[in-house]
Amino acid sequence: MNLQERDKKHLWHPLTQHKIHPDSLPITRAKGALLFDDNGKEYIDGIASWYTSIYGHCNDTILAAVQKQMQQLDQIVFAGFTHEPAVKLSEELISILPENQGKVFFSDNGSTANEVGIKMALQYHFNKGDSRNVIIAFENGFHGDTFGAMSASGLSVYNGPFEDFFIDVKRIPVPNAENIQAVIEQFQKIIAENKVAAFIYEPLVQGANAMHMFEADHLDMILQLCKENNILMIADEVMTGFGKTGKNFASEYIETQPDIISLSKALTAGFVPMAITTCTQQVYDAFLDDSVGKAFFHAHTYTANPIACSVAIAGISLLRSKEIQSNIQRIISSHQSFDEKIIAHPKVKTTRQIGVIYALDLNIEMDRYGKQRYQIFDHFMNNGVVLRPLGNTIYILPPYVITEEQLQKIYDTITSLLDTL
């Protein structure tokens, strides 16, 4: 029995209707921007394996850090204990985050990073004797699959069966030049009629919402209202963090800085799961009290796992390197050149880009997970390129180590698809 058949016996894959799509492709190894299946065929990873492996698969620098750390300290309870990798990571991370961030709280993944942020915000107001029960979020945002994160998310394709169990979240449209005044008025109305604890948002790019992008100035106008009304701002940088927008964090494009930031995915470069929620000293101080009940009672077994911390430290070192920064700029320029060639194609409706994130909308109507979407996915895979369309949106978010030749193959494969539609 081959690996694919063995997989079918016991495994349940995410985002998969197994009755329609029973097969999963076995990947046996990876290096740089390449994946290799069990027949030896290579695939260019055009999405950095869901935006995680941004320094390339099996990066030698990170491998060395993992091998060294796992021989010294593998795991230790983080309640009442500490260790050098966690302390070092906190120092390195705070040094590249927006300057108002002061404290670091560990968890396991992007969903839990946002779960922690939401709980922090609710308890912050509770501890200060100003209990607030409402969160504001953008329409069609995505913040994860745990219940608080789902509550803040607006994509019913993921959340439909659970919506009766959500916390109270009010949604506003994503702002643009045409609707910004109406969005502000709606935001003000929600504030006037509810006890709003926090506003959670993906800064500048809504990843799961087909890489929808919006302007920093418009977001800043909303954040200013939050600041004026003591509403905590939670920036979900799980997807955008660590260089993908051309800056270390998307929040750097915005004048008003968040109170809380959620991080995961590229934090550990695709090696191991880990997440971090950072906050300002002001948020942290609201939990300091002689009463134990005002402490933040949230914990994960693998909180601040030393091996994961060592990976993140090595990743930040790579992010700061001249080579990676140069590669980011090279990818940005390559995307721009491709856009100039493709934007007038009759099958292209619109295009957009920020940093290494490039997206185009096909000039066709199709379901997010419909038959035609899978046909497009198969076109890419048959040509040795891993891209996962979001409905009629095709996007590229490659590892920073991708070569120009590999990028060109991605562009050529997209072009060949357009010519066949």
KOLTI-161464 format. One line per 2 residues: number of its first residue (from 1); their letters; for each residue x, y, z of C-alpha. Coordinates in steps of 0.001 Angstrom, whole numbers, plus 500000, padded with zeros to 6 digits. Layout:
% residues N
NUM) a) X/Y/Z  ...;
//
This chain:
% residues 421
1) mn) 500000/500000/500000  501503/503338/498935;
3) lq) 501590/506477/501089  498508/508022/499467;
5) er) 496404/504925/500186  497724/504701/503749;
7) dk) 496787/508359/504205  493169/507664/503250;
9) kh) 492846/504987/505916  493025/507276/508962;
11) lw) 493728/510928/508115  491274/513835/507991;
13) hp) 492730/516855/506159  491824/520525/506701;
15) lt) 489642/522488/504281  488815/519256/502431;
17) qh) 485557/517602/501430  486936/514067/501307;
19) ki) 484000/512609/499384  484798/514879/496431;
21) hp) 488575/515140/496872  489843/511934/498494;
23) ds) 493485/512152/497334  496349/514033/498981;
25) lp) 499742/514399/497300  502614/512808/499262;
27) it) 505541/515212/499729  508730/513454/500817;
29) ra) 511250/516285/501126  511767/520008/500614;
31) kg) 514628/522434/500181  514664/526155/499464;
33) al) 511601/527022/497416  511131/523453/496184;
35) lf) 508940/520544/497299  509416/516965/496041;
37) dd) 506721/514294/495841  507096/510524/496242;
39) ng) 507803/510153/492509  510614/512711/492615;
41) ke) 508662/515434/490814  509536/518939/492009;
43) yi) 507133/521779/492736  507880/525452/493305;
45) dg) 506264/526528/496575  504646/529772/495449;
47) ia) 502897/530410/498779  505699/529514/501225;
49) sw) 503494/526702/502565  500763/529017/503824;
51) yt) 503128/531928/504413  505368/530091/506888;
53) si) 508566/528899/505178  509661/532369/504097;
55) yg) 513398/531688/504428  513057/528493/502413;
57) hc) 512430/524917/503457  515047/523221/505630;
59) nd) 517074/526421/505855  520601/525534/506997;
61) ti) 520864/528429/509468  517651/527441/511209;
63) la) 518514/523742/511104  521753/524480/512941;
65) av) 519868/526441/515627  517368/523592/516096;
67) qk) 520067/520922/516330  522008/522913/518916;
69) qm) 518971/523718/521068  517416/520246/521055;
71) qq) 520599/518828/522606  520466/521315/525476;
73) ld) 516826/521906/526471  513827/520472/524675;
75) qi) 510801/521459/526777  510055/523033/530133;
77) vf) 506861/524304/531744  506816/528095/531284;
79) ag) 504694/528766/534380  507246/529606/537046;
81) ft) 510261/528797/534839  512171/530625/532134;
83) he) 515058/529946/529769  517560/531728/527540;
85) pa) 515790/531139/524180  512547/532736/525429;
87) vk) 514329/535709/526962  516527/536191/523899;
89) ls) 513548/535940/521555  511603/538535/523532;
91) ee) 514549/540925/523252  515009/540342/519527;
93) li) 511316/540583/518750  510657/543738/520740;
95) si) 513595/545374/518951  511880/545029/515539;
97) lp) 508241/545523/516565  506516/548921/516674;
99) en) 508107/550846/519527  505039/550851/521797;
101) qg) 505126/547060/522246  506597/545935/525560;
103) kv) 505424/542461/526618  505389/539029/524954;
105) ff) 502889/536205/525610  503371/532788/523980;
107) sd) 500839/530346/522543  500664/527777/519744;
109) ng) 499310/529124/516430  497664/532061/514706;
111) st) 494192/531265/516023  495395/531110/519610;
113) an) 497455/534282/519152  494226/536102/518292;
115) ev) 492295/534230/520992  494824/535514/523517;
117) gi) 494544/539044/522138  490761/539053/522386;
119) km) 490829/537666/525931  493480/540211/526932;
121) al) 491287/543033/525653  488125/541810/527388;
123) qy) 489908/541208/530691  491816/544506/530450;
125) hf) 488551/546441/530725  487126/543993/533303;
127) nk) 490176/544432/535533  489817/548203/535329;
129) gd) 486194/548022/536476  484829/548930/533037;
131) sr) 483400/545659/531766  482951/545697/527989;
133) nv) 481537/542851/525924  481667/543859/522242;
135) ii) 484418/543448/519657  484464/545306/516320;
137) af) 485948/543632/513251  486013/544068/509495;
139) en) 483586/542254/507221  485122/539210/505508;
141) gf) 488136/539169/507807  489715/535953/509016;
143) hg) 491383/535542/512401  491413/531775/512975;
145) dt) 489371/528729/513888  489086/528804/517681;
147) fg) 485855/530300/518995  486990/533811/519835;
149) am) 488956/534046/516594  486015/532611/514624;
151) sa) 483696/535117/516250  485838/537942/514920;
153) sg) 486038/536378/511466  483476/537201/508816;
155) ls) 483851/534397/506261  480785/532206/506747;
157) vy) 482231/529485/504491  484397/528592/507492;
159) ng) 482144/529575/510381  478537/528871/509396;
161) pf) 477687/525961/511744  479089/527731/514812;
163) ed) 477743/531268/514571  475080/530770/517251;
165) ff) 477856/530266/519809  479981/533345/519074;
167) id) 480911/536275/521289  479324/539604/520366;
169) vk) 481120/541043/517332  479924/544011/515273;
171) ri) 481268/544236/511724  482145/547223/509587;
173) pv) 483062/547333/505887  486701/547540/504893;
175) pn) 487294/551236/504171  488093/552690/500766;
177) ae) 488010/556129/499152  484288/555881/498410;
179) ni) 482977/554596/501739  485401/555892/504375;
181) qa) 483035/558526/505796  480175/556042/505996;
183) vi) 482439/553497/507705  483513/556089/510271;
185) eq) 479893/557014/510963  478979/553339/511386;
187) fq) 481943/552843/513709  480875/555830/515819;
189) ki) 477303/554516/515991  478518/551122/517234;
191) ia) 480626/552838/519900  477674/554947/521029;
193) en) 475326/551975/521337  477660/549312/522758;
195) kv) 480392/548726/525320  483224/548114/522871;
197) aa) 486354/546449/524238  488499/546125/521115;
199) fi) 488824/546432/517365  490614/543527/515675;
201) ye) 491910/543916/512131  494333/542528/509576;
203) pl) 496516/545539/508718  496409/546420/504992;
205) vq) 495822/542871/503680  492952/540483/504405;
207) ga) 494660/537213/503550  491803/534710/503490;
209) na) 489568/537324/501862  491413/536760/498581;
211) mh) 494288/539071/499565  492004/542099/499707;
213) mf) 494140/545211/500237  493280/548643/501582;
215) ea) 494964/551937/502380  496910/552749/505559;
217) dh) 495403/556243/505780  491864/554882/505877;
219) ld) 492719/552353/508572  494474/555037/510584;
221) mi) 491290/557105/510733  489513/554181/512395;
223) lq) 492399/553528/514768  492346/557156/515869;
225) lc) 488710/556700/516899  489728/553642/518907;
227) ke) 492422/555610/520672  490017/558436/521512;
229) nn) 487479/556010/522977  489821/553713/524945;
231) il) 489118/550818/522579  492066/548444/522401;
233) mi) 493479/547854/518909  494448/544264/518015;
235) ad) 496565/543984/514866  496404/540474/513438;
237) ev) 499838/540209/511799  499780/536416/511632;
239) mt) 499909/536541/507828  501492/539965/507209;
241) gf) 504310/539821/509748  508043/539362/509155;
243) gk) 508655/541231/505942  505842/540162/503639;
245) tg) 504541/543699/503058  508040/545089/502440;
247) kn) 508399/546236/506052  508931/543970/509049;
249) fa) 505278/544453/510009  502336/545949/508143;
251) se) 501576/548118/511185  504709/550135/510361;
253) yi) 502825/551724/507453  500222/553131/509854;
255) et) 500699/556119/512141  498519/554862/515006;
257) qp) 500106/551787/516524  498122/548839/517938;
259) di) 497887/547972/521619  498122/544247/520877;
261) is) 499771/542351/517997  499178/538709/517037;
263) ls) 502043/536781/515428  502587/533252/514127;
265) ka) 503216/531549/510734  506579/533017/509598;
267) lt) 507550/533547/513255  509010/530053/513252;
269) ag) 509790/529827/509537  507690/526739/508901;
271) fv) 509729/524543/511247  507539/524183/514349;
273) pm) 504241/525606/515641  504399/528662/517892;
275) ai) 502575/531958/518301  503097/535186/520183;
277) tt) 500756/537935/521285  502524/541151/522210;
279) ct) 501072/544131/524036  501917/547520/525461;
281) qq) 503080/548048/529019  499741/549750/529692;
283) vy) 497794/546603/528789  500112/544442/530890;
285) da) 499844/546760/533897  496069/546240/534060;
287) fl) 496727/542632/535110  499077/543525/537998;
289) dd) 497227/543309/541283  497342/541724/544737;
291) sv) 494328/539692/543643  495256/536462/541848;
293) gk) 491951/536684/540007  493198/539625/537944;
295) af) 496086/537602/536508  495816/536347/532920;
297) fh) 494882/532692/533354  495593/531436/529868;
299) ah) 498182/528735/529172  499339/526264/526549;
301) ty) 501408/523173/527266  504123/524105/524781;
303) ta) 504203/527799/525711  507644/529233/524826;
305) np) 509020/525844/523802  512819/526334/523760;
307) ia) 513282/524722/520336  510561/526894/518802;
309) cs) 512106/529973/520402  515519/529098/518954;
311) va) 513940/528800/515507  512316/532220/515837;
313) ia) 515587/533825/516953  517364/532404/513908;
315) gi) 514505/533585/511696  514719/537163/512961;
317) sl) 518463/537097/512323  517804/536026/508736;
319) lr) 515095/538660/508298  517579/541355/509317;
321) sk) 520281/540079/506976  521296/542027/503868;
323) ei) 520688/538934/501736  517067/538459/502765;
325) qs) 516284/542176/502616  517796/542303/499129;
327) ni) 515765/539255/498103  512556/540885/499325;
329) qr) 513230/543925/497162  514087/541686/494203;
331) ii) 510794/539806/494515  508877/543083/494803;
333) ss) 510482/544330/491572  509831/541035/489785;
335) hq) 506151/541134/490751  505919/544690/489441;
337) sf) 507453/543690/486103  505082/540740/485801;
339) de) 502133/542973/486611  503056/545371/483798;
341) ki) 502956/542463/481337  499799/540798/482572;
343) ia) 497478/543585/483693  496000/544175/480242;
345) hp) 495232/540484/479611  491508/540054/478823;
347) kv) 491171/537335/481454  492582/539577/484212;
349) kt) 490013/541704/486014  492209/543479/488590;
351) tr) 495652/543142/490172  497200/544356/493427;
353) qi) 500469/544128/495302  502084/545042/498565;
355) gv) 505593/543803/499280  506057/540205/498134;
357) iy) 502283/539619/498086  500881/539744/494562;
359) al) 497281/538934/493604  495182/538986/490461;
361) dl) 491464/538429/490009  490366/536398/487026;
363) ni) 487707/537930/484834  485418/534966/485441;
365) em) 482843/534080/488103  483503/530964/490166;
367) dr) 482877/529490/493622  485570/529723/496267;
369) yg) 485925/525925/496434  484041/525003/493283;
371) kq) 484952/522658/490420  486641/525328/488298;
373) ry) 488825/526409/491209  490136/522844/491510;
375) qi) 490770/522694/487769  492926/525812/488079;
377) fd) 494722/524318/491087  495406/521160/489067;
379) hf) 496812/523250/486206  499392/524713/488550;
381) mn) 500270/521379/490128  500596/519649/486762;
383) ng) 503091/522343/485826  505078/521939/489042;
385) vv) 503831/525081/490823  502053/525220/494185;
387) lr) 499489/528035/494154  496138/527809/495946;
389) pl) 493483/530012/494289  490975/531722/496571;
391) gn) 487928/531587/494320  488816/533575/491207;
393) ti) 491859/535118/492915  495343/533822/492183;
395) yi) 498039/535033/494521  501788/534616/494954;
397) lp) 503577/534855/498296  506890/533048/497764;
399) py) 509796/532197/500068  512348/534998/500134;
401) vi) 515003/532608/498802  513131/531862/495567;
403) te) 515281/532310/492463  514406/534495/489494;
405) eq) 514140/531384/487349  511651/529845/489781;
407) lq) 509648/533062/489950  509558/533239/486176;
409) ki) 508169/529715/486006  505358/530777/488358;
411) yd) 504602/533789/486151  504733/531659/482980;
413) ti) 502384/529082/484487  499867/531789/485399;
415) ts) 500134/533232/481878  499576/529815/480300;
417) ll) 496476/529401/482461  495090/532745/481319;
419) dt) 495602/531787/477704  493531/528618/478165;
421) l) 490543/530142/479988;
//
